[in-house]
Amino acid sequence: MKLPDVQKAEIQEAKIVRYLLSTSHRAGKSKASFFMEFGFHPDRWEELARALKQHAMDNDISLEERTTFGTRYVIEGLLKAPDGTWLNIRSAWFVNKEGGIPRFITAHPLRRRRS
């Protein structure tokens, strides 16, 4: 099953620039090191946003968790980096209980898949 309304998924600039690609964010700096190693950069944050959205379109949901506020979706699979490397990552998305568009929460690397 794919993320509901994935075509409308929203990824905020601040989530990428001030978190995933921030080398000074306490929780994000290790993620920034990982993503930047493969060619992503804060000045081109849209590149990572597009790749994350494509990741959600290409891969099935691996976990769906309902809460009192809405539903959290976890997606695991490959994401193509600017340098051509395929990265195995997990991304998380949230949809409010009233429905609406999926909002990006976070992403992090998983162990490499064996070829």
C-alpha positions in Angstrom: 0.0 0.0 0.0 1.2 3.5 -0.9 1.0 6.6 1.2 -2.5 8.1 0.8 -2.5 11.2 -1.4 1.2 11.0 -1.9 1.1 13.3 -4.9 0.0 16.1 -2.5 2.6 15.3 0.2 4.1 18.3 1.9 7.7 18.8 2.9 8.6 22.1 4.6 11.9 23.8 3.8 12.7 24.3 7.5 12.4 20.5 8.1 15.1 20.0 5.4 17.4 23.0 6.0 17.2 23.3 9.8 17.0 19.6 10.6 18.0 17.0 8.0 20.7 19.0 6.4 21.8 21.0 9.4 25.3 20.1 10.7 24.6 22.0 14.0 21.2 20.5 14.9 21.6 18.2 17.9 19.4 15.4 16.5 19.9 16.1 12.8 23.7 16.5 12.4 24.4 12.8 11.9 21.6 12.7 9.3 23.1 15.8 7.6 26.5 14.1 7.4 24.9 11.1 5.8 22.8 12.9 3.2 25.5 15.4 2.4 28.0 12.6 1.8 26.0 11.6 -1.3 25.5 15.1 -2.7 22.5 16.7 -1.0 23.1 20.3 0.2 21.1 22.9 2.2 21.4 25.4 -0.7 19.6 22.9 -2.9 17.2 21.7 -0.3 14.4 21.1 -2.9 16.5 18.3 -4.3 16.2 16.3 -1.1 12.5 17.2 -0.8 11.9 15.9 -4.3 13.9 12.7 -3.6 11.9 12.1 -0.4 8.6 12.6 -2.1 9.7 10.2 -4.9 10.8 7.7 -2.2 7.2 7.8 -0.8 5.8 7.3 -4.3 8.1 4.4 -5.2 8.0 2.4 -1.9 5.1 0.8 0.0 4.2 1.6 3.6 6.0 -0.7 6.0 4.2 0.5 9.2 0.9 2.3 9.8 0.3 3.6 13.3 -3.0 5.2 14.3 -2.9 7.8 17.2 -5.5 10.1 18.7 -4.2 12.9 16.4 -4.0 11.0 13.2 -1.9 8.3 11.4 1.8 7.9 11.2 3.2 6.1 8.2 6.7 4.7 7.9 8.2 3.9 4.5 11.4 2.0 3.9 13.2 1.6 0.6 15.6 3.1 -1.8 16.1 6.8 -2.5 18.4 8.1 -5.3 21.0 10.6 -4.3 22.4 13.4 -6.5 25.7 11.4 -7.0 23.7 8.5 -8.4 24.0 6.3 -5.3 20.8 4.5 -4.1 20.4 5.0 -0.4 18.3 2.7 1.8 16.3 4.9 4.1 13.3 5.1 6.3 11.0 8.1 6.1 8.0 9.0 8.3 4.9 10.9 7.4 1.8 12.0 9.3 -1.8 12.6 8.2 -4.2 14.4 10.7 -7.2 12.4 11.8 -9.4 14.9 9.9 -7.6 13.7 6.8 -5.7 16.0 4.5 -2.3 15.8 2.9 0.6 13.8 4.3 3.3 15.9 6.1 6.9 14.8 6.2 8.3 14.1 9.7 11.8 12.7 9.3 14.1 10.3 7.5 17.2 8.4 8.4 19.5 5.8 6.8 19.0 2.1 7.1 21.6 -0.6 6.6 22.6 -1.1 3.0 20.7 -3.7 1.1 22.8 -6.5 -0.3 22.9 -6.5 -4.1 
